[in-house]
């Protein structure tokens, strides 16, 4: 098998393999761990066999053999089965430290690798397992969530509602709250509800008028009875993340940093202790407030990256997630610094 991949038949006969974070029985020896890691890198991170060989320090022929063995062992089907003992240990540590119902930690090919593809794959797989008919689900936005869409197992769910938790953004390209909410709802053939307003308005008066006189109150009220919320965090230190919506200037970023802000969820900026910072933007954001997020029975937080560690620590206290999905490097840093 060369760089051009051959698609394996999945359980639905589509000819595509959807791969999630490895889970299941503990793998006890180095060969097993190496084999599953190679399969993860190939099917999820979409690395070539030559790239995998270089990262793992083995020959390309060995990579070919490991991938074939992974298939023969049924470790690669619709998902990659098996578990990395170290990953399981990290997941348990996160659950105990933050009182989580579930932690999902995606392995990386190497330290410093972009964690978003792995986190997105793990998120899509987890969401596929927990979505049910009759649910109302509030969703955020961002690169991680958008990247999870190809890994969601689409199927019709009766009486399924998706509520976008944030107004529209001006310079978001494909990473737009409305786009993600619509595509997420379409995956389950559900109804989508959007907030037809900018993510940030010019004044509290404008916000009040939009809610009370332009029909937004009814949409925001839907967030009072959410069964689940699915959100990611934005890191204030990253210019790419911070400017993604086209609303926030460098001056605003500096002011927020001066108030101790480390990140945002739905443009709610907070500090490392999980408290909203004292800045006017938090009063002008057109998104569901944090108190409503915390009422949801299932609160899924998915994010990672070296620039978001403080933001993740603060988010644990701000939204009190029941489920946390991240990558192994971010998980280690969060545990070390929390």
N, C-alpha and C positions, 0 to 999 in steps of 0.2 A: 504494500500500500504506500503510495507516494503522497505528495502534498495534497493532491486532489482526493477528497474523502469519498468513500463509498457509504451510502446511507444504509443502515440496517433497518430491518422491518420492526416497527414497534407493535405494541399490542393492538393498536387500532388499524394496523395495515396501511398506515400512511407513508411508511418508508422513512420516517424521521425518528431520531432518538431525542427525547427530552430528558435532560439529566439534572438531578437535584443533588443537594448536599448529601454525602454518604451517611446512611444511618443503618442501624441494625445490630447484629452481633459484633462483639469486640474482636478485632483482628489482632492476633498475638505475636506475630513474627515480622521481621523486617521485610521479607519477600512479599508478604501479603500487603503490608502498608505501601510498599513501593509500587506494586501492581495497581492498587486502587488509586493511588496518587497519579500514576501515569494515565489511567483511564479518565480521571477527572480533568486533567490538563488537556487531554485530547478532545473529549466530547463537550466539555463546558467552556474551558478557556480557549478552545479552538486553536491550540498550538500544533505545529507540524511535528511529525515524528523526529525530525532532526533537532528541532528546538527542545523537545522533551529530553532527548538523549543528552544534549549539551547541559541542560539544567540538572539532570539527575546524575550526570557523570558516568553514563553507560553507553553502550553501542546502540546504533539505530536498530540492528537486528534484534537486540534484546527488547527494545520497545515494541517492535512488531509482535514478538512472541508474548509479551505481557498483555498486550491488547487482545490478542487471540485467546489467551488463557482466561482473561477476564470475561470474555463472551462465553467460553465453554463452561465456565463456572456459574453462569447466569448472574454474574455481578453487573453486567451491562444488559439491561432490558429496556424498559421505559425509563427507569432510573438506574443509577449506579448504587448497588447494594453493598453492604459491608460498612465497617466503621473504623475510624482511626482512633486508637485508644486514647491518644493524647487529646484529640479533638473532643471526645466524650468527656474527658476529665475537665476540660475548659468549660464545656457546656454546663456541667454540673456545678462548677464553681460559680459561674455567672448566676445560675438559678438560686443558689444559696445566698450569694452576696446581695442580690437585688430583689429577692422574693418573687422571682419569675415563675410562671407556670411552665414555660418552655423557653429554652435558649437553643438557637440553631447557629452553629459556627461553620462557615464554609472554609475549606482548606485552600491555601494558595500554593502556587508552584514554587515561589521563592519570596523572601522578604523584599519588599519594595515593589512587588508587582501590583498593577492596578487591581484593587479589590472589587470594584463595582461589578464586573461580569459575574464573578463567583457569588457575590451577595444577591445579585438580581436573580440568578438561577435558583438559589436556595429559597428566595422569597416566592418566586413563581410556583415552585413545587409545594411549599407550605400552604400558600393561599389556596391552591387547587384542592388540597385535602380538607380544608376547614370551611370552605364556603358551602352553604346549604340553602335549600329552598326556604322562602319566607324571610330571609335576612335583610336587614338594612345596614349598608356598609358605607362609612364615610372614608374618603380617600384624599390623600395629599397629592404631591407631585414631585418631580425631580428625575434625574438621570437614573438613579437606582430603581425607582418604581417603573419608569418607562422601560428599562431593560428587562424587567420581569415578565413583560407581556408575552414574549415568545415561549416562555416556560410554563404558562398557565394552560391547564388542560380544559379547553373550552367545552362547555356542555350547557344545555338549557336548564335553568332553575326557575321554578314557578314563584311568582310574587317576590321577585328579587329586585331590590332597590339599591342604587349607588348614588351617593350624594357627594358632590365635590365640596371640599371643606374650605376652599379659597377662591376668591374672585380671579378674573383673568389677568394675565401679565402681558406686557407690551412687546418685549423683545425676548421671547422664550423659544422661538422656532418650534421644534417638535416637543420640547420639554415644557408643555403647557398644562396647567391644571385641568382645563376643559377637555383637552385631547386625551389625557390619561383616563379621566373619569368616563368619558364616552367609550373608549376602547375596552376598558375594564367591564363596563356594563354590557357591552356587546358580546364579550367572551362568554357570558352566562345568560345572554338573551334577556337581560333585565332592563328596567327603566332607569334612566339617568337624570339627575337633577343638578343643575348648574347654578352658580351665583352670578347673575348677569351684571357684574360691576367690576371696576378695576380692583386689583389686589390691595392697593393703597390709594386713599382719597386725600383731598387737600385739607380737610378739616373734620372735626368731630361733628359739626353741624351737617355737613354733607353726608356723612355716614348715617346719622340719625334720620335724615330725610329719606335716604335710599331705603332704609329698613322699614320706616313707618309709613311712607307714602308711595313707595314704588314696588311693593309686593315682596320684598326680600324677607320680611318677617316670617312668612309661611315656609320658605325654604330653610331658614335657619332653625325654625322650630322642629324640622325633621331630625335635626341633630340631637334632640332631647331623648330620642328613643333608639339610638343606634345599637345594633348588636355587636358591631366591630368597627374599629378605625384602623386604617393602614397609612402610616406616615413615615417620612424620613426627616433627617435634620440637615440644615445648611450650616456650614462653618463660616464664621465671620472673618477668619484669617485668610480664606481663599478668595482671591479676586474673582475667579471664574464663577464660583458659587454665589458670591455676594452680589455680583452685578447681573445674575442670570435673568432677573425679571425686568431690568431696564428702569427700575424706580429709584434705586439707591445710589447716591453719589459717594465719592471718597470722603467728603466732609461728614456725611451721615455715618459712614462706617467708622470714622475716627471718633465721632461723638459717642456712638454706641460702645466702642471699645473702651472709651474713657469712663463709661458707666459700668464697665465690667462685663459687657455682653460677650459670650463665647459662641453663640449660635442662635439659630431660629428654627421654630416649627411653625409652618404656615404664617411666616412673617411676624410671629410673636418672638421677640428677642429676649433672651434670658441669660443669667449668669451661671457660673459653675455650681452654685448651690441650688439651681432650679427655680430661682425667683425671677419674675419679669423685671427688666431694668426700667429705670425712670427715664423714659424717652418718649416724646410725642408720637412716634410712629406706632407704638403699641396701642394707641387710642384711635389711630386712623386706618388700621388694617381691616379689610373686608373679608374676614374669615371667621370660622367658628371658634369661639373662645375656648380656652384651655379647660375650664370647668366642665364644659359639655363633653370634651374629649375624654375626660376621666370617668364620665358616667357610663361609657360603653363597656359592655361585659368583656369583650376581647379587645385589647389595645396592642397592636402590632407595630413595633418600631424597627425599622430596617435601615441601616446605614453603616458606614465604615470609612476608614482612611486616616492617615497620619495627622491630617489637618483638622480632624473632627473629634479627637479624643476628649477634650474638655467639653465640647458640645454634647457628646454622648453621655458623659457623666452627669451633666446638668439635666439632660433630657430624662434620665432615669428618675430624677426627683420631680421634674415638672409634670410629666404625663403618667408616671408610674405604670409603665407598660407591663402587660401580662406575658408578652412574647417579644423576644429580642433576637433579631437576625443580623449577624455581622460576619466579618472574616476573622481568621485566626490571629493575625497580627494585631488588629484593632482590639480584639477580645483580650489578648494578653496585656496590652497597654492600659485598657480600661480597668482590669483587675489590679494591675500594679499601682495605679494612680488614684483609684476611687477612694 
